[in-house]
Amino acid sequence: MGTWGATLISLGALISTTGTMLAIILAGPRLLLAMAERGQLPSWFERIHPRFRTPHVGILATSAAGLALGLSGTFTYLLSLSVIARLSTYLGTVIAMLVFRRRPELPEARFTVPAGIAVATIAIASSVWLLTSSGVRELRDVGIACAAGLAFYAIWGRLGPRDRAT
């Protein structure tokens, strides 16, 4: 399709990237706020700006993290991190769905997909296949970030109630 096709694909990528970035900008700080309200993060993430009624601490934290990531690597490296993080999330969601569907003590699913087990199996296989094409450096860095997050979560689980009582 030549130059016209390249322009069309570039425009589609620009629109998709813009939508993703806007979702991250809106959801990231509010996710920190929700986690703080549940005692999963320090209570200072619950602070709401008095004038603008926004989670300003969460906005500052996600902005700082985004800036640090933006300055730390190339576009391709950061894109790879994003893909690995998304695939990991999808993989965890599909595996959790399969586990929860097999638990008899849980309520019946309100929504089912025809051939859901087959679809889930294909999704797992596809995600694993895509992850195997990732670079070792990117996989290592995402693993380190996940381990750090889990360590923080575990430590905060023990220390958090004391912070919330003050």
C-alpha positions in Angstrom: 0.0 0.0 0.0 3.1 2.2 -0.1 3.3 5.6 1.6 -0.5 5.7 2.1 -0.5 2.4 4.0 2.4 3.4 6.1 0.7 6.7 7.0 -2.5 4.8 7.8 -0.7 2.3 10.1 1.2 5.1 11.8 -2.0 7.0 12.4 -3.6 3.9 13.9 -0.6 3.4 16.2 -0.7 7.0 17.3 -4.4 6.8 18.1 -3.9 3.5 20.0 -0.9 4.8 21.9 -2.8 8.0 22.8 -5.7 6.0 24.1 -3.5 3.8 26.2 -1.6 6.7 27.7 -4.8 8.5 28.6 -6.1 5.4 30.3 -2.9 5.1 32.3 -2.9 8.8 33.2 -6.5 8.5 34.5 -6.4 5.1 36.1 -2.9 5.0 37.6 -3.3 7.6 40.4 -6.8 6.3 41.2 -5.6 2.8 41.5 -3.0 4.0 44.1 -5.9 5.8 45.9 -8.1 2.7 45.9 -5.3 0.5 47.2 -4.5 3.0 49.9 -8.2 3.1 50.9 -8.1 -0.7 51.3 -4.9 -0.6 53.4 -2.7 -2.1 50.7 -0.6 1.1 50.3 0.5 3.8 52.7 -2.4 6.1 53.7 -0.7 9.2 52.2 -1.8 7.9 48.7 -5.4 8.6 49.9 -4.8 12.4 50.0 -7.1 14.4 47.8 -6.2 17.9 46.6 -8.5 20.3 48.4 -9.1 22.5 45.4 -9.0 20.1 42.4 -10.4 17.0 44.2 -7.8 14.8 42.5 -5.4 12.2 44.1 -2.5 14.5 43.8 0.0 12.3 45.6 -0.9 9.4 43.2 -0.5 11.7 40.3 2.9 12.8 41.4 4.0 9.2 42.1 2.8 7.9 38.7 4.3 10.9 36.9 7.6 10.3 38.7 7.6 6.6 37.8 6.7 7.5 34.2 9.5 10.0 33.9 12.0 7.6 35.4 11.0 4.9 32.9 10.9 7.4 30.0 14.5 8.5 30.8 15.8 5.0 31.5 15.6 3.3 28.1 14.8 3.4 24.5 11.3 3.4 23.0 11.7 -0.2 21.9 12.9 -1.3 25.3 9.9 0.4 27.1 7.5 -1.0 24.5 8.9 -4.5 25.2 8.3 -3.9 29.0 4.8 -2.8 28.3 4.0 -5.8 26.2 5.5 -8.2 28.8 3.5 -6.6 31.6 0.3 -6.8 29.6 0.8 -10.4 28.6 1.6 -11.3 32.2 -1.6 -9.6 33.3 -3.6 -11.4 30.6 -2.0 -14.7 31.5 -2.7 -14.3 35.2 -6.3 -13.4 34.4 -6.9 -16.4 32.2 -5.3 -18.8 34.7 -7.3 -17.3 37.6 -10.5 -17.7 35.6 -9.7 -21.4 35.0 -9.0 -21.9 38.7 -12.1 -20.1 39.9 -14.4 -22.0 37.5 -13.3 -25.3 39.0 -13.9 -24.3 42.7 -17.3 -25.6 43.7 -17.6 -23.3 46.7 -17.7 -20.2 44.4 -21.0 -19.0 42.8 -21.9 -20.0 39.3 -20.3 -17.8 36.6 -22.7 -15.1 35.4 -21.1 -15.1 31.9 -19.6 -18.0 30.0 -17.9 -18.1 26.6 -18.8 -21.0 24.3 -15.8 -23.4 24.3 -14.3 -21.3 27.1 -11.8 -23.9 28.2 -10.5 -24.1 24.7 -10.3 -20.3 24.3 -8.5 -20.0 27.6 -6.0 -22.7 26.7 -5.3 -21.0 23.4 -4.9 -17.7 25.2 -2.4 -19.2 27.6 -0.4 -20.9 24.9 -0.4 -17.7 22.8 0.7 -15.6 25.7 3.5 -18.0 26.7 4.6 -18.2 23.0 4.7 -14.4 22.8 6.6 -14.2 26.1 9.3 -16.6 24.8 10.1 -14.2 22.0 10.9 -11.4 24.6 14.5 -10.4 25.4 16.2 -11.7 28.5 16.9 -8.2 29.7 13.3 -7.2 29.4 12.1 -10.3 31.1 14.6 -9.9 33.9 13.6 -6.2 34.5 9.9 -7.0 34.6 10.7 -9.9 37.0 12.7 -7.6 39.2 9.8 -5.0 39.2 7.3 -7.7 40.1 9.5 -9.1 42.8 10.0 -5.6 44.3 6.2 -5.0 44.1 5.4 -8.3 45.8 8.1 -7.6 48.5 6.6 -4.2 49.2 3.1 -5.6 49.3 4.3 -8.3 51.8 6.1 -5.9 54.0 3.3 -3.4 53.9 0.9 -6.1 54.8 2.7 -6.5 58.1 3.4 -2.8 58.7 0.3 -1.2 57.1 -2.2 -1.6 60.0 0.0 0.4 62.3 0.2 3.2 59.8 -3.6 3.2 59.3 -4.3 3.4 63.0 -2.3 6.6 63.4 
